[in-house]
Amino acid sequence: MNVGGFLLALIAIFVSAKLLGELAERIGQPAVLGELIGGVIVGVSGLRLVDPRDPTIYLLAQLGIILLLFLIGLDTELDKLLDVGVAAVVVAIAGVAATFAGGFALGYFLGLPAIVSVFLGGSLTATSVGISARVLSDLGHLHDREGQIILGAAVVDDIIGVILLTLIGRIAEGNDLTTLGVAWLTIVAFGFVILAIAIGSYLAPMLVRLIDRIHVARGLFFSSIIFALVLAYTAQRVGSAIIIGSFAAGLVLARTDKGEEIQREVHDVAHFFVPIFFVAVGAAIDVWAFNSKVLVIGFGLAAIAVIGKLLAGFSATGRGLRRSIIGVGMIPRGEVSLIFAQIGLTSGLLTQGLYSAVAVMVVLTGIATPSLLRALLPQHAPTELHGQCDLVMDAPMEDEAAT
């Protein structure tokens, strides 16, 4: 991509995100829904101004999701998240099991090879935490008990998804799996989150105090961004997901006495990068390449994705929970599903048609979730990200007793 093409892509991204996001809000829908549709319009299905496969756009989108999860972590109380830990883990495991089994069964029913069916099942497992959290924030329900369960379960989903992705990728490469190898991957994935929070909680206050003493211009801003990037990089290097690292960084920094100040410092840069991710998701869909078979399989995968996560939501433990909201919040699929499909396509196990079917599932679940949550939840003051990631620092906290 040359400089002119890059600038034109950015113009298309921001204009479509702002216009369609604002239009979505004016008709009572979350802004993210408009951003996804805007991506379809300017992407490969429409004006072809944004190519989500271009390395530059891809990297900017990844930076956007890193910053989004960093802000979500900053706005999440670790103690409250731990309070719903058991329910979140139950929802995550139930959702992964149900959707993986459903995807595998669909592949078996279609007469596909077992390894291809495994890829289809794996592509359904992980909830897109960025989409769910953004919608809940836009509606002012991120701090509800149900919102915290969704957030915690989506994080666990992503960890399990990364483990499955690694295991299935090794199978696709012709490698054998051992019990010890599976156990090691699991320990690394979950151990990283625990160690990052434990060690980070010790180091972060020291870092904040050091920045205060040396009086570096915008020191708090740069140090917090670097901290998030370091944990994201470390997560990727140890075999976890980059968004898990940035989320953990936000959780840790939120516990310092500068947590709210860091939010104010960071939100402007997130205001620039976050829409790129959501527009890129929509831009990846080539609706003209769909045929009847692709659409049937795509809708079948989407139905399994929805039903599996709704069942998982009703498995949540605890009194007074609105389990339908938890289930709906777990529906959207995103980057992990597309990575599953991309690996399958690259390895020759998935055809272009099956890859497109997974893309159909991602779009359907991503577009359906905002509308369903909007129908189930009343509109409150935004708790974290509003419109194009504007922070409302003084938004009232939801009364947990009311849930």
C-alpha positions as CSV (number, residue, x, y, z in Angstrom):
1,M,0.0,0.0,0.0
2,N,1.4,3.4,-1.0
3,V,0.9,6.5,1.1
4,G,-2.0,7.8,-1.0
5,G,-3.9,4.4,-0.7
6,F,-3.2,4.3,3.0
7,L,-4.6,7.8,3.5
8,L,-7.7,7.0,1.4
9,A,-8.3,3.9,3.4
10,L,-8.1,5.8,6.7
11,I,-10.5,8.5,5.3
12,A,-13.0,5.7,4.3
13,I,-12.6,4.0,7.7
14,F,-13.2,7.1,9.8
15,V,-16.0,8.6,7.6
16,S,-17.9,5.3,7.5
17,A,-17.4,4.6,11.2
18,K,-18.6,8.0,12.3
19,L,-21.5,8.3,9.9
20,L,-22.8,4.8,10.2
21,G,-22.1,4.7,13.9
22,E,-24.0,7.9,14.5
23,L,-26.9,6.7,12.3
24,A,-27.1,3.5,14.3
25,E,-27.3,5.4,17.6
26,R,-30.0,7.7,16.2
27,I,-32.2,4.7,15.5
28,G,-31.6,3.2,18.9
29,Q,-28.7,0.8,18.1
30,P,-25.2,0.7,19.5
31,A,-22.5,2.4,17.3
32,V,-20.6,-0.8,16.8
33,L,-23.4,-2.1,14.6
34,G,-23.1,0.9,12.3
35,E,-19.3,0.5,12.2
36,L,-19.6,-3.1,11.1
37,I,-22.0,-2.2,8.3
38,G,-19.8,0.7,7.3
39,G,-16.9,-1.8,6.9
40,V,-19.0,-3.9,4.5
41,I,-19.7,-0.7,2.4
42,V,-16.1,0.4,2.1
43,G,-14.6,-3.0,2.1
44,V,-14.3,-5.8,-0.5
45,S,-18.1,-6.0,-0.9
46,G,-18.6,-2.4,-1.8
47,L,-16.3,0.5,-2.6
48,R,-13.1,-1.5,-2.1
49,L,-11.4,1.4,-0.4
50,V,-10.3,-0.7,2.6
51,D,-8.5,-4.0,2.2
52,P,-8.5,-5.8,5.6
53,R,-5.9,-8.2,4.3
54,D,-3.4,-5.5,3.8
55,P,-0.7,-5.8,6.4
56,T,-0.9,-2.1,7.4
57,I,-4.7,-2.2,7.9
58,Y,-4.4,-5.5,9.7
59,L,-1.7,-4.2,12.1
60,L,-3.7,-1.0,12.8
61,A,-6.8,-3.1,13.5
62,Q,-4.8,-5.2,15.9
63,L,-3.6,-2.1,17.7
64,G,-7.2,-1.0,18.0
65,I,-8.3,-4.2,19.7
66,I,-5.3,-4.0,22.0
67,L,-6.2,-0.5,23.1
68,L,-9.9,-1.4,23.4
69,L,-9.2,-4.3,25.7
70,F,-6.7,-2.2,27.6
71,L,-9.4,0.4,28.3
72,I,-11.9,-2.3,29.2
73,G,-9.4,-3.6,31.7
74,L,-8.9,-0.1,33.1
75,D,-12.6,0.2,33.6
76,T,-13.0,-3.3,35.2
77,E,-12.7,-3.8,38.9
78,L,-10.7,-6.9,39.5
79,D,-12.4,-7.7,42.7
80,K,-15.8,-7.6,41.0
81,L,-14.5,-9.8,38.2
82,L,-13.2,-12.3,40.7
83,D,-16.6,-12.3,42.4
84,V,-18.2,-13.7,39.3
85,G,-15.2,-16.0,38.5
86,V,-17.0,-19.3,39.1
87,A,-20.0,-18.3,37.0
88,A,-17.8,-17.0,34.2
89,V,-15.7,-20.1,34.0
90,V,-18.8,-22.3,34.0
91,V,-20.3,-20.2,31.1
92,A,-17.1,-20.3,29.2
93,I,-16.6,-24.0,29.4
94,A,-20.2,-24.8,28.7
95,G,-20.2,-22.5,25.6
96,V,-16.9,-23.9,24.2
97,A,-18.1,-27.5,24.7
98,A,-21.6,-26.9,23.1
99,T,-20.4,-24.9,20.1
100,F,-17.4,-27.1,19.4
101,A,-19.6,-30.2,19.5
102,G,-22.2,-28.5,17.3
103,G,-19.6,-27.4,14.7
104,F,-18.0,-30.8,14.6
105,A,-21.5,-32.5,14.2
106,L,-22.3,-30.1,11.3
107,G,-19.1,-31.1,9.5
108,Y,-19.8,-34.8,10.1
109,F,-23.3,-34.4,8.8
110,L,-21.9,-32.7,5.6
111,G,-19.6,-35.6,5.1
112,L,-16.4,-33.6,5.7
113,P,-13.2,-35.2,7.0
114,A,-12.8,-35.3,10.8
115,I,-10.0,-32.7,10.9
116,V,-12.1,-30.3,8.8
117,S,-15.0,-30.8,11.2
118,V,-12.6,-30.0,14.1
119,F,-11.7,-26.7,12.4
120,L,-15.3,-25.8,12.0
121,G,-16.0,-26.6,15.7
122,G,-13.0,-24.7,16.8
123,S,-14.0,-21.6,14.8
124,L,-17.2,-21.4,16.9
125,T,-15.7,-21.5,20.4
126,A,-14.3,-18.1,21.2
127,T,-16.5,-15.1,21.9
128,S,-15.3,-11.7,20.5
129,V,-14.8,-9.9,23.8
130,G,-14.2,-6.6,22.0
131,I,-17.7,-6.6,20.4
132,S,-19.6,-7.7,23.5
133,A,-17.8,-5.2,25.9
134,R,-18.2,-2.4,23.4
135,V,-21.9,-2.9,23.1
136,L,-22.4,-3.3,26.9
137,S,-20.4,-0.1,27.4
138,D,-22.4,1.8,24.8
139,L,-25.6,0.7,26.6
140,G,-24.3,1.5,30.1
141,H,-24.3,-2.0,31.4
142,L,-20.6,-3.0,31.5
143,H,-20.7,-2.9,35.3
144,D,-23.8,-5.1,35.7
145,R,-23.2,-8.5,37.2
146,E,-24.2,-10.0,33.9
147,G,-21.8,-7.8,32.1
148,Q,-18.9,-8.9,34.4
149,I,-19.8,-12.5,33.8
150,I,-19.8,-12.0,30.0
151,L,-16.5,-10.2,30.2
152,G,-14.9,-12.9,32.4
153,A,-16.3,-15.7,30.3
154,A,-15.2,-14.1,27.1
155,V,-11.6,-13.8,28.4
156,V,-11.6,-17.5,29.4
157,D,-13.1,-18.3,26.0
158,D,-10.2,-16.5,24.3
159,I,-7.7,-18.5,26.4
160,I,-9.4,-21.8,25.5
161,G,-9.6,-20.7,21.9
162,V,-5.9,-20.0,21.7
163,I,-5.2,-23.4,23.2
164,L,-7.5,-25.1,20.7
165,L,-6.0,-23.0,17.9
166,T,-2.5,-24.1,18.8
167,L,-3.5,-27.8,19.1
168,I,-5.4,-27.9,15.9
169,G,-2.7,-26.0,14.1
170,R,-0.2,-28.7,15.1
171,I,-2.5,-31.4,13.9
172,A,-2.9,-29.6,10.6
173,E,0.9,-29.6,10.3
174,G,1.0,-33.4,10.8
175,N,2.4,-33.3,14.4
176,D,1.3,-35.7,17.0
177,L,-0.2,-34.5,20.3
178,T,0.7,-35.8,23.7
179,T,-1.1,-35.4,27.0
180,L,2.0,-33.7,28.4
181,G,2.0,-31.2,25.5
182,V,-1.7,-30.4,25.9
183,A,-1.2,-29.9,29.6
184,W,1.8,-27.6,29.1
185,L,-0.1,-25.4,26.7
186,T,-3.0,-25.1,29.1
187,I,-0.7,-24.2,32.0
188,V,1.1,-21.6,29.9
189,A,-2.2,-20.0,28.7
190,F,-3.9,-19.7,32.1
191,G,-0.7,-19.2,34.0
192,F,0.2,-16.1,32.1
193,V,-2.9,-14.3,33.1
194,I,-2.4,-15.2,36.8
195,L,1.3,-14.3,36.8
196,A,0.7,-11.1,34.8
197,I,-1.9,-9.9,37.3
198,A,0.1,-11.0,40.4
199,I,3.5,-9.6,39.2
200,G,1.9,-6.6,37.5
201,S,0.0,-5.6,40.7
202,Y,3.4,-5.4,42.5
203,L,5.3,-3.6,39.7
204,A,2.6,-1.2,38.5
205,P,2.4,1.0,41.6
206,M,6.2,1.3,41.6
207,L,6.1,2.4,37.9
208,V,3.5,5.0,38.6
209,R,5.4,6.5,41.6
210,L,8.6,6.6,39.5
211,I,6.9,8.5,36.7
212,D,5.5,10.9,39.2
213,R,9.0,11.6,40.6
214,I,10.9,12.2,37.4
215,H,8.2,14.5,35.9
216,V,8.5,13.3,32.3
217,A,6.2,15.1,29.8
218,R,3.1,12.9,29.3
219,G,5.0,10.3,31.2
220,L,2.0,8.6,32.6
221,F,0.4,8.2,29.2
222,F,3.5,6.8,27.5
223,S,4.4,4.5,30.4
224,S,0.9,3.0,30.6
225,I,0.8,2.4,26.8
226,I,4.2,0.8,26.9
227,F,3.1,-1.4,29.9
228,A,0.0,-2.6,27.9
229,L,2.1,-3.3,24.8
230,V,4.7,-5.2,26.8
231,L,2.1,-7.5,28.3
232,A,0.4,-7.9,24.9
233,Y,3.8,-8.8,23.4
234,T,4.7,-11.2,26.3
235,A,1.3,-12.9,26.0
236,Q,1.9,-13.5,22.3
237,R,5.4,-14.8,22.8
238,V,4.3,-17.4,25.4
239,G,1.5,-18.6,23.2
240,S,-1.4,-16.7,24.6
241,A,-3.5,-14.0,22.9
242,I,-2.3,-10.4,22.7
243,I,-5.7,-9.1,23.9
244,I,-5.3,-11.2,27.0
245,G,-2.1,-9.3,27.8
246,S,-3.5,-5.9,27.2
247,F,-6.6,-6.7,29.2
248,A,-4.4,-7.8,32.1
249,A,-2.4,-4.6,31.9
250,G,-5.6,-2.6,32.2
251,L,-6.8,-4.6,35.2
252,V,-3.4,-4.0,36.9
253,L,-3.2,-0.3,36.3
254,A,-6.8,0.3,37.3
255,R,-5.8,-0.8,40.8
256,T,-3.3,2.0,41.2
257,D,-4.2,5.5,42.5
258,K,-3.7,6.8,39.0
259,G,-6.2,4.5,37.3
260,E,-8.8,7.1,36.4
261,E,-6.1,9.5,35.2
262,I,-4.6,6.8,33.0
263,Q,-8.1,6.3,31.4
264,R,-8.3,10.0,30.6
265,E,-4.8,10.0,29.2
266,V,-5.3,6.9,27.0
267,H,-8.8,7.4,25.6
268,D,-7.8,9.9,22.9
269,V,-5.4,7.5,21.2
270,A,-8.0,4.8,21.5
271,H,-10.5,7.2,19.9
272,F,-8.3,6.9,16.8
273,F,-7.5,3.2,16.6
274,V,-10.6,1.3,17.9
275,P,-12.9,2.1,15.0
276,I,-10.3,0.6,12.6
277,F,-10.8,-2.8,14.1
278,F,-14.6,-2.8,13.8
279,V,-14.6,-1.4,10.2
280,A,-11.9,-4.0,9.2
281,V,-14.1,-6.8,10.5
282,G,-17.0,-5.7,8.2
283,A,-14.6,-4.9,5.3
284,A,-13.4,-8.5,5.2
285,I,-16.7,-9.9,4.0
286,D,-17.1,-10.4,0.3
287,V,-20.9,-10.8,-0.1
288,W,-20.6,-11.2,-3.9
289,A,-18.6,-14.4,-3.5
290,F,-21.4,-16.2,-1.5
291,N,-23.4,-18.9,-3.2
292,S,-26.3,-20.9,-1.8
293,K,-24.1,-23.6,-0.3
294,V,-21.9,-21.1,1.4
295,L,-24.9,-19.3,2.9
296,V,-26.5,-22.5,4.1
297,I,-23.4,-23.6,5.9
298,G,-22.8,-20.1,7.2
299,F,-26.3,-19.8,8.6
300,G,-26.0,-23.3,10.0
301,L,-22.7,-22.3,11.8
302,A,-24.3,-19.1,13.0
303,A,-27.3,-21.0,14.4
304,I,-25.0,-23.4,16.3
305,A,-23.0,-20.4,17.5
306,V,-26.1,-18.7,18.9
307,I,-27.8,-21.7,20.4
308,G,-24.5,-22.9,22.0
309,K,-23.8,-19.6,23.7
310,L,-27.5,-19.1,24.8
311,L,-27.3,-22.6,26.5
312,A,-24.1,-21.5,28.1
313,G,-25.7,-18.4,29.4
314,F,-28.4,-20.4,31.1
315,S,-25.7,-22.5,32.8
316,A,-24.5,-19.5,34.8
317,T,-24.5,-20.1,38.6
318,G,-25.9,-17.5,40.9
319,R,-29.2,-16.0,42.0
320,G,-31.1,-13.2,40.3
321,L,-29.1,-13.4,37.0
322,R,-30.6,-12.4,33.7
323,R,-29.2,-15.4,32.0
324,S,-30.6,-14.6,28.6
325,I,-28.5,-11.4,28.6
326,I,-25.4,-13.5,29.5
327,G,-26.1,-15.9,26.6
328,V,-26.7,-13.1,24.1
329,G,-23.6,-11.3,25.2
330,M,-21.5,-14.4,24.5
331,I,-22.8,-14.7,20.9
332,P,-20.5,-12.6,18.7
333,R,-17.4,-14.2,17.1
334,G,-14.5,-12.3,15.7
335,E,-10.8,-12.5,15.2
336,V,-10.2,-15.9,16.8
337,S,-12.8,-17.5,14.5
338,L,-11.2,-15.8,11.4
339,I,-7.8,-17.0,12.5
340,F,-9.1,-20.6,12.7
341,A,-10.5,-20.3,9.2
342,Q,-7.4,-18.6,7.8
343,I,-5.1,-21.4,9.2
344,G,-7.5,-24.0,7.7
345,L,-7.5,-22.3,4.4
346,T,-3.7,-21.8,4.3
347,S,-3.1,-25.5,5.2
348,G,-5.4,-26.6,2.5
349,L,-7.9,-28.2,4.8
350,L,-10.6,-25.7,4.3
351,T,-11.9,-24.7,0.9
352,Q,-12.6,-21.1,-0.1
353,G,-16.3,-21.9,0.3
354,L,-15.9,-23.1,3.9
355,Y,-13.7,-20.2,4.7
356,S,-16.4,-17.8,3.4
357,A,-19.0,-19.8,5.4
358,V,-17.1,-19.1,8.6
359,A,-16.9,-15.4,7.6
360,V,-20.7,-15.4,7.2
361,M,-21.1,-16.8,10.7
362,V,-18.7,-14.1,12.1
363,V,-20.7,-11.3,10.4
364,L,-24.1,-12.7,11.4
365,T,-23.2,-13.1,15.1
366,G,-21.4,-9.7,15.2
367,I,-24.4,-7.9,13.7
368,A,-27.1,-9.8,15.6
369,T,-25.6,-9.2,19.1
370,P,-25.9,-5.4,19.3
371,S,-29.5,-5.5,18.2
372,L,-30.4,-8.3,20.6
373,L,-28.7,-6.7,23.6
374,R,-30.3,-3.4,22.8
375,A,-33.7,-5.1,22.8
376,L,-33.0,-6.8,26.2
377,L,-31.3,-4.0,28.0
378,P,-32.5,-0.4,28.7
379,Q,-30.3,2.5,27.7
380,H,-28.2,3.9,30.5
381,A,-25.4,6.4,30.6
382,P,-22.4,4.9,28.9
383,T,-19.9,3.4,31.4
384,E,-16.8,3.4,29.4
385,L,-16.7,3.7,25.6
386,H,-19.4,5.8,23.8
387,G,-19.7,6.3,20.1
388,Q,-16.2,6.4,18.9
389,C,-14.6,5.5,22.3
390,D,-15.4,8.6,24.3
391,L,-15.0,8.0,28.0
392,V,-17.5,9.1,30.5
393,M,-15.5,9.2,33.6
394,D,-18.3,9.9,36.0
395,A,-20.9,7.4,34.8
396,P,-22.9,6.0,37.7
397,M,-22.1,2.4,38.8
398,E,-24.9,-0.1,38.5
399,D,-26.3,-1.3,41.8
400,E,-25.5,-5.0,42.0
401,A,-28.4,-5.7,44.1
402,A,-30.7,-4.6,41.3
403,T,-29.4,-7.5,39.1
